[in-house]
Amino acid sequence: RHRTAEFGITIGDPRHRGQGYGTEATRLVLDFAFSVLGVHNVWLDTRADNTVACRAYARAGFKEIGRRREAHRRGDQVTDVVLMDCLATEFVPPDKRSQRDLFRDLPSR
């Protein structure tokens, strides 16, 4: 009804972090949400100190739209939570060729 969706992703195996898999997977999910499901707005939140995730989300098409100040606590550490979203009208779909190249090198299970 509202055509919105929340997004989240975790690259569990540290060996696969920092190789662009998360960014590309995020782009693919956004493309599917906008072109197949008809979603208009995809949003997420993440800790502000998770700068790697913030940069990856931005590369995939998300924009920071706000912050919840000191909203996350881990032990004695308090940090802001960044709110980001991506609109269907602003999204640039991924290049299909880059998808094949990216997933070609993934180990099969």
C-alpha positions as CSV (number, residue, x, y, z in Angstrom):
1,R,0.0,0.0,0.0
2,H,2.7,2.5,0.9
3,R,5.2,1.0,-1.5
4,T,8.1,1.2,1.0
5,A,10.5,-1.5,2.2
6,E,13.2,-1.8,4.9
7,F,16.6,-3.2,3.8
8,G,19.4,-4.9,5.8
9,I,22.4,-7.0,4.8
10,T,25.2,-8.8,6.6
11,I,28.3,-10.3,5.0
12,G,28.9,-13.0,7.6
13,D,32.2,-14.5,6.4
14,P,35.0,-11.9,7.0
15,R,36.9,-13.3,4.0
16,H,34.2,-12.0,1.6
17,R,34.0,-8.5,3.1
18,G,35.6,-5.5,1.3
19,Q,35.3,-7.1,-2.1
20,G,32.1,-5.3,-3.3
21,Y,29.8,-8.2,-2.8
22,G,27.6,-6.3,-0.3
23,T,27.4,-3.2,-2.6
24,E,26.5,-5.3,-5.6
25,A,24.0,-7.4,-3.7
26,T,22.4,-4.2,-2.4
27,R,22.1,-2.9,-6.0
28,L,20.5,-6.1,-7.1
29,V,17.9,-6.0,-4.3
30,L,17.1,-2.4,-5.0
31,D,16.7,-3.1,-8.7
32,F,14.3,-6.0,-7.9
33,A,12.4,-3.9,-5.4
34,F,11.9,-1.1,-7.8
35,S,11.5,-2.9,-11.2
36,V,9.6,-6.0,-10.1
37,L,7.9,-5.3,-6.8
38,G,6.9,-1.7,-7.6
39,V,8.4,-0.4,-4.4
40,H,9.0,3.4,-4.4
41,N,11.1,3.9,-1.3
42,V,13.6,1.6,0.4
43,W,15.1,2.7,3.7
44,L,17.6,1.4,6.3
45,D,19.3,2.4,9.4
46,T,22.9,1.6,10.5
47,R,25.3,2.8,13.2
48,A,27.1,6.0,12.3
49,D,30.4,4.4,13.3
50,N,29.9,1.6,10.7
51,T,31.6,3.8,8.1
52,V,32.2,0.8,5.7
53,A,28.5,0.0,5.6
54,C,27.6,3.7,5.2
55,R,29.9,4.0,2.2
56,A,28.7,0.8,0.6
57,Y,25.1,1.9,1.0
58,A,25.9,5.2,-0.6
59,R,27.7,3.5,-3.5
60,A,24.6,1.4,-4.0
61,G,22.3,4.4,-4.2
62,F,21.2,5.2,-0.7
63,K,21.3,8.8,0.6
64,E,21.5,9.9,4.3
65,I,18.2,11.4,5.3
66,G,18.7,11.9,9.0
67,R,20.2,10.7,12.3
68,R,18.9,9.5,15.6
69,R,21.5,11.0,18.0
70,E,23.1,8.7,20.5
71,A,20.5,6.0,19.7
72,H,22.7,3.0,19.9
73,R,24.6,1.7,22.9
74,R,27.2,-1.1,23.1
75,G,28.7,-1.3,26.5
76,D,30.0,2.2,27.4
77,Q,30.0,3.3,23.8
78,V,27.1,5.4,22.4
79,T,26.8,6.3,18.8
80,D,24.3,7.9,16.4
81,V,22.1,5.8,14.1
82,V,22.1,7.0,10.4
83,L,18.9,6.8,8.5
84,M,19.2,6.3,4.7
85,D,16.8,5.8,1.8
86,C,16.8,5.2,-1.9
87,L,13.9,6.3,-4.2
88,A,12.9,4.5,-7.4
89,T,13.0,7.8,-9.2
90,E,16.7,8.3,-8.3
91,F,18.0,4.8,-8.6
92,V,20.5,3.9,-11.4
93,P,20.1,0.1,-12.2
94,P,23.2,-2.0,-12.1
95,D,25.0,-3.1,-15.3
96,K,24.0,-6.7,-16.0
97,R,27.4,-7.6,-17.2
98,S,29.0,-6.5,-13.9
99,Q,26.6,-8.9,-12.1
100,R,27.9,-11.9,-14.0
101,D,31.5,-10.9,-13.5
102,L,31.0,-10.4,-9.7
103,F,29.3,-13.7,-9.0
104,R,31.5,-15.8,-11.3
105,D,34.2,-15.9,-8.6
106,L,32.1,-16.7,-5.6
107,P,32.8,-20.2,-4.2
108,S,29.9,-22.6,-4.6
109,R,28.6,-24.4,-1.6
